[in-house]
Amino acid sequence: MKIYRIFILITLIFLELGCSVTRKNILKETLASDNPKIKNVMSNPEALELQIIYTQIYRDKNNKVSFKDFTYHLDAENYFYPASTVKFPIAILALEKLNTIDKTSKDTQYIIEGNPEKLRFSEEISKVFAVSDNEASTNLLEFAGFDYVNESMAAKGLTPFKLSHRLSSSNPGDSKTKAVTLYRDDATIVNLPDYTNKSNVALKLNKLKKGVGYLKNDELVKEPFDFSNKNYYPLETLHNTMKRIVFPEAFNESERFEISEKDREFILLSMQNLPKNVGYDPVKYPDGYCKFFMFGDTKENIPTSIKIYNKVGNAYGTLIDCAYIVDAENKVEFIVSATILVNKDNIFNDNNYEYDTVGLPFLGELGRQLYAKNLKKAK
């Protein structure tokens, strides 16, 4: 009996040790780093409106995936401007809507009312991820529509979320999306009429009014900048979008994007692809141009063993990145999302932001340290 009790005690100790290893918070360790790029931000994270989600990925003997999330100051009620991250669901859902139309594919061409140029869905999607092209995103949105994107996200449980305006457009808040002509793969034509989407409803969240002033027509308006009529894509919803596109099998069918496996692979390729591989000048657009984690603060080439599937955003002093980072050779994989506001003078729309001195160095180092800790864990 005594030997049995000793055995039980030893077993419990090992189980406890195993649990403590499993629950090891790599994110917390990283944020406590003495590295100045991290320490600079962590000395006043509240002022920088820092939010982070880090996901450890586990695979069982059958390669079935499970997740363990660790968060820092995550709060969907505290608004941040999502910038170009909204292009992520727009690109996916443009393909999803296209799949509802017979005899079409990602290589289908289309024309938008008022513009005679023939566009190709696959090319516009590539631009969205390679260099975060605003015009390409707007072209996809004219086809998909605000209502389709908002309702599809809600149906998949990807809430809260609100898409209400185009990026860098002459008519950003116009609820009417333009007529579109599709040239189907069998050479027949489909005419889709213009569509009036639901009217925008102002957001009711914390921190919608930011700063002490903003520039309008080159003049300083001495009052907070109001984001209540802007897009809304909180970090957790963004992070869960990434999980669904990378690991659809981990979700119920109703929560998945309704695209073919071939289209999903194309989205993943586009997310991971580098500007130089899509024909952009590598001097103007280095590998880290849209890869803020690990490489956003360097001009270095990304090693071929490391694949970063991601979508970034930056505007109004806010930087965001959501990335699935993989190094198959070294058995490293994890997901990380973060947002940070770097606007020391509290004036918006003046293009005086600390992207290069504070934001990108922090995100780059955060990604590198998370990678290094995962690499050590894998060995």
Solvent accessible surface area in square Angstrom, and as a share of the most:
residue,aa,sasa,rsa
1,M,165,0.73
2,K,156,0.66
3,I,146,0.74
4,Y,133,0.50
5,R,164,0.60
6,I,85,0.43
7,F,125,0.52
8,I,67,0.34
9,L,105,0.52
10,I,81,0.41
11,T,52,0.30
12,L,101,0.50
13,I,86,0.44
14,F,136,0.57
15,L,109,0.54
16,E,112,0.50
17,L,98,0.49
18,G,37,0.35
19,C,51,0.31
20,S,60,0.39
21,V,104,0.60
22,T,68,0.40
23,R,158,0.58
24,K,105,0.45
25,N,49,0.25
26,I,4,0.02
27,L,3,0.02
28,K,144,0.61
29,E,74,0.33
30,T,0,0.00
31,L,15,0.08
32,A,79,0.61
33,S,23,0.15
34,D,113,0.59
35,N,45,0.23
36,P,100,0.63
37,K,80,0.34
38,I,0,0.00
39,K,114,0.48
40,N,81,0.41
41,V,0,0.00
42,M,44,0.20
43,S,90,0.58
44,N,78,0.40
45,P,12,0.07
46,E,107,0.48
47,A,65,0.50
48,L,31,0.15
49,E,35,0.15
50,L,2,0.01
51,Q,11,0.05
52,I,0,0.00
53,I,4,0.02
54,Y,0,0.00
55,T,0,0.00
56,Q,6,0.03
57,I,19,0.10
58,Y,71,0.27
59,R,103,0.38
60,D,70,0.36
61,K,195,0.83
62,N,119,0.61
63,N,93,0.48
64,K,148,0.63
65,V,11,0.06
66,S,59,0.38
67,F,57,0.24
68,K,81,0.34
69,D,65,0.34
70,F,17,0.07
71,T,71,0.41
72,Y,44,0.17
73,H,87,0.39
74,L,50,0.25
75,D,52,0.27
76,A,32,0.25
77,E,91,0.41
78,N,38,0.19
79,Y,2,0.01
80,F,12,0.05
81,Y,10,0.04
82,P,0,0.00
83,A,3,0.02
84,S,14,0.09
85,T,0,0.00
86,V,1,0.00
87,K,1,0.00
88,F,0,0.00
89,P,0,0.00
90,I,4,0.02
91,A,0,0.00
92,I,0,0.00
93,L,0,0.00
94,A,0,0.00
95,L,1,0.00
96,E,8,0.04
97,K,51,0.22
98,L,1,0.00
99,N,64,0.33
100,T,99,0.57
101,I,30,0.15
102,D,105,0.54
103,K,124,0.53
104,T,23,0.14
105,S,41,0.27
106,K,36,0.15
107,D,64,0.33
108,T,2,0.01
109,Q,52,0.23
110,Y,0,0.00
111,I,38,0.19
112,I,9,0.04
113,E,91,0.41
114,G,84,0.80
115,N,49,0.25
116,P,119,0.75
117,E,97,0.44
118,K,98,0.41
119,L,12,0.06
120,R,75,0.27
121,F,0,0.00
122,S,10,0.07
123,E,91,0.41
124,E,5,0.02
125,I,0,0.00
126,S,23,0.15
127,K,67,0.29
128,V,1,0.00
129,F,10,0.04
130,A,1,0.01
131,V,15,0.09
132,S,21,0.13
133,D,41,0.21
134,N,52,0.26
135,E,113,0.51
136,A,1,0.01
137,S,4,0.03
138,T,22,0.13
139,N,15,0.07
140,L,0,0.00
141,L,2,0.01
142,E,9,0.04
143,F,5,0.02
144,A,1,0.01
145,G,6,0.05
146,F,9,0.04
147,D,14,0.07
148,Y,56,0.21
149,V,0,0.00
150,N,39,0.20
151,E,91,0.41
152,S,11,0.07
153,M,1,0.00
154,A,56,0.43
155,A,77,0.60
156,K,9,0.04
157,G,46,0.45
158,L,2,0.01
159,T,74,0.43
160,P,59,0.37
161,F,26,0.11
162,K,33,0.14
163,L,3,0.02
164,S,13,0.09
165,H,17,0.08
166,R,3,0.01
167,L,20,0.10
168,S,99,0.64
169,S,31,0.20
170,S,119,0.77
171,N,43,0.22
172,P,59,0.37
173,G,53,0.51
174,D,62,0.32
175,S,36,0.23
176,K,91,0.38
177,T,4,0.02
178,K,82,0.35
179,A,30,0.24
180,V,5,0.03
181,T,33,0.19
182,L,0,0.00
183,Y,56,0.21
184,R,59,0.22
185,D,89,0.46
186,D,63,0.32
187,A,89,0.69
188,T,59,0.34
189,I,97,0.49
190,V,29,0.16
191,N,113,0.58
192,L,45,0.22
193,P,108,0.68
194,D,62,0.32
195,Y,119,0.45
196,T,87,0.51
197,N,6,0.03
198,K,144,0.61
199,S,93,0.60
200,N,68,0.35
201,V,112,0.65
202,A,49,0.38
203,L,22,0.11
204,K,184,0.78
205,L,36,0.18
206,N,78,0.40
207,K,91,0.39
208,L,18,0.09
209,K,134,0.57
210,K,13,0.05
211,G,25,0.24
212,V,92,0.53
213,G,0,0.00
214,Y,36,0.14
215,L,52,0.26
216,K,121,0.51
217,N,134,0.69
218,D,135,0.70
219,E,124,0.56
220,L,85,0.42
221,V,40,0.23
222,K,171,0.73
223,E,91,0.41
224,P,61,0.38
225,F,25,0.10
226,D,66,0.34
227,F,1,0.01
228,S,16,0.10
229,N,85,0.44
230,K,46,0.19
231,N,0,0.00
232,Y,15,0.06
233,Y,1,0.01
234,P,5,0.03
235,L,1,0.00
236,E,87,0.39
237,T,3,0.02
238,L,1,0.00
239,H,2,0.01
240,N,40,0.20
241,T,0,0.00
242,M,0,0.00
243,K,12,0.05
244,R,16,0.06
245,I,2,0.01
246,V,15,0.09
247,F,7,0.03
248,P,24,0.15
249,E,108,0.48
250,A,43,0.34
251,F,33,0.14
252,N,104,0.53
253,E,139,0.62
254,S,83,0.53
255,E,48,0.22
256,R,76,0.28
257,F,16,0.07
258,E,126,0.57
259,I,27,0.14
260,S,55,0.35
261,E,94,0.42
262,K,144,0.61
263,D,11,0.06
264,R,40,0.14
265,E,97,0.44
266,F,28,0.12
267,I,0,0.00
268,L,28,0.14
269,L,99,0.49
270,S,5,0.04
271,M,1,0.01
272,Q,33,0.15
273,N,31,0.16
274,L,18,0.09
275,P,2,0.01
276,K,80,0.34
277,N,92,0.47
278,V,51,0.29
279,G,72,0.70
280,Y,54,0.20
281,D,77,0.40
282,P,76,0.48
283,V,131,0.75
284,K,137,0.58
285,Y,38,0.14
286,P,18,0.11
287,D,4,0.02
288,G,4,0.04
289,Y,92,0.35
290,C,11,0.06
291,K,5,0.02
292,F,11,0.04
293,F,1,0.00
294,M,9,0.04
295,F,15,0.06
296,G,15,0.15
297,D,43,0.22
298,T,35,0.21
299,K,166,0.70
300,E,110,0.49
301,N,110,0.56
302,I,18,0.09
303,P,66,0.41
304,T,122,0.71
305,S,30,0.19
306,I,15,0.08
307,K,75,0.32
308,I,4,0.02
309,Y,42,0.16
310,N,5,0.02
311,K,4,0.02
312,V,5,0.03
313,G,0,0.00
314,N,71,0.37
315,A,31,0.24
316,Y,43,0.16
317,G,0,0.00
318,T,5,0.03
319,L,2,0.01
320,I,0,0.00
321,D,0,0.00
322,C,0,0.00
323,A,0,0.00
324,Y,19,0.07
325,I,0,0.00
326,V,25,0.14
327,D,1,0.00
328,A,83,0.64
329,E,139,0.62
330,N,57,0.29
331,K,169,0.72
332,V,3,0.02
333,E,34,0.15
334,F,0,0.00
335,I,0,0.00
336,V,0,0.00
337,S,0,0.00
338,A,0,0.00
339,T,1,0.00
340,I,1,0.00
341,L,20,0.10
342,V,1,0.01
343,N,11,0.06
344,K,171,0.72
345,D,56,0.29
346,N,69,0.35
347,I,29,0.15
348,F,2,0.01
349,N,73,0.37
350,D,34,0.18
351,N,138,0.71
352,N,82,0.42
353,Y,31,0.12
354,E,37,0.16
355,Y,43,0.16
356,D,111,0.57
357,T,99,0.57
358,V,27,0.16
359,G,0,0.00
360,L,24,0.12
361,P,17,0.11
362,F,0,0.00
363,L,0,0.00
364,G,0,0.00
365,E,20,0.09
366,L,0,0.00
367,G,0,0.00
368,R,65,0.24
369,Q,27,0.12
370,L,0,0.00
371,Y,30,0.11
372,A,53,0.41
373,K,52,0.22
374,N,7,0.04
375,L,40,0.20
376,K,165,0.70
377,K,108,0.46
378,A,42,0.33
379,K,181,0.77
